[in-house]
């Protein structure tokens, strides 16, 4: 399980039109599992594109290429990929 999850501010993640400050299903799931949820700042939609770019890169360069036999191996491989990625790419 991750220590944190990052998402955009879409209502499906954070609440509903009737209760925009309420906790959506994602927040409730994260709280139940002890996962910290991070959201992009309000009124800064440009940051969502950066997250999408990272996710696309992660899928293409890691998930589509690396086979791991179990959760422990996945965690080790993910950490290695994360360190390599962060040393090569900088996002504004």
C-alpha positions in Angstrom: 0.0 0.0 0.0 1.3 3.5 -0.8 2.0 6.1 1.9 0.1 8.7 -0.1 -2.1 9.1 -3.2 -2.2 12.2 -5.3 -5.3 13.2 -7.3 -6.9 16.2 -8.9 -9.7 18.1 -7.3 -12.6 16.6 -9.3 -15.7 16.2 -7.3 -15.7 12.4 -7.6 -12.5 12.4 -5.5 -13.2 15.1 -2.9 -17.0 15.3 -2.5 -20.2 16.0 -4.5 -21.9 19.0 -6.0 -24.3 19.0 -3.0 -21.5 18.7 -0.5 -18.3 20.1 -2.2 -16.4 20.1 1.1 -17.4 16.5 2.0 -15.3 13.4 1.9 -15.6 11.4 -1.3 -15.1 7.7 -1.6 -11.4 8.1 -2.4 -10.7 10.1 0.8 -12.7 7.7 2.9 -10.8 4.7 1.5 -7.5 6.4 2.1 -8.4 7.3 5.7 -9.5 3.8 6.4 -6.2 2.4 5.1 -3.9 5.0 6.7 -3.0 6.5 3.3 -2.5 10.3 3.1 -4.4 11.8 0.2 -2.9 14.8 -1.7 -4.8 17.1 -4.0 -3.6 19.7 -6.5 -4.2 23.3 -5.3 -7.6 24.7 -6.1 -7.7 26.9 -9.2 -4.4 25.5 -10.5 -5.5 23.1 -13.2 -2.2 23.2 -15.0 -0.7 21.0 -12.3 -3.0 18.2 -13.3 -1.2 17.9 -16.6 2.1 17.3 -14.8 0.5 14.4 -12.8 -0.9 12.9 -16.0 2.5 13.1 -17.6 4.2 11.3 -14.7 1.5 8.6 -14.7 1.9 8.1 -18.5 5.6 7.8 -18.1 5.3 5.4 -15.2 3.0 3.2 -17.1 5.1 3.2 -20.3 8.5 2.9 -18.8 7.8 0.7 -15.7 4.5 -1.1 -15.6 4.5 -2.1 -19.3 8.1 -3.4 -19.1 8.8 -4.8 -15.7 7.5 -8.2 -14.5 7.7 -8.9 -10.8 6.8 -12.0 -8.9 5.2 -10.5 -5.9 4.5 -7.4 -3.7 8.0 -7.3 -2.1 9.7 -7.4 -5.5 7.3 -4.8 -6.9 8.1 -2.4 -4.0 11.8 -2.8 -4.6 11.5 -2.3 -8.3 9.2 0.7 -7.9 11.6 2.4 -5.5 14.5 1.8 -8.0 12.4 3.2 -10.8 11.4 6.2 -8.7 15.0 7.1 -7.8 16.1 6.7 -11.4 13.2 8.8 -12.7 13.6 11.6 -10.2 17.3 11.9 -10.9 16.6 12.4 -14.6 13.4 14.3 -14.9 12.4 17.6 -13.4 8.9 19.0 -13.7 8.1 22.7 -13.3 
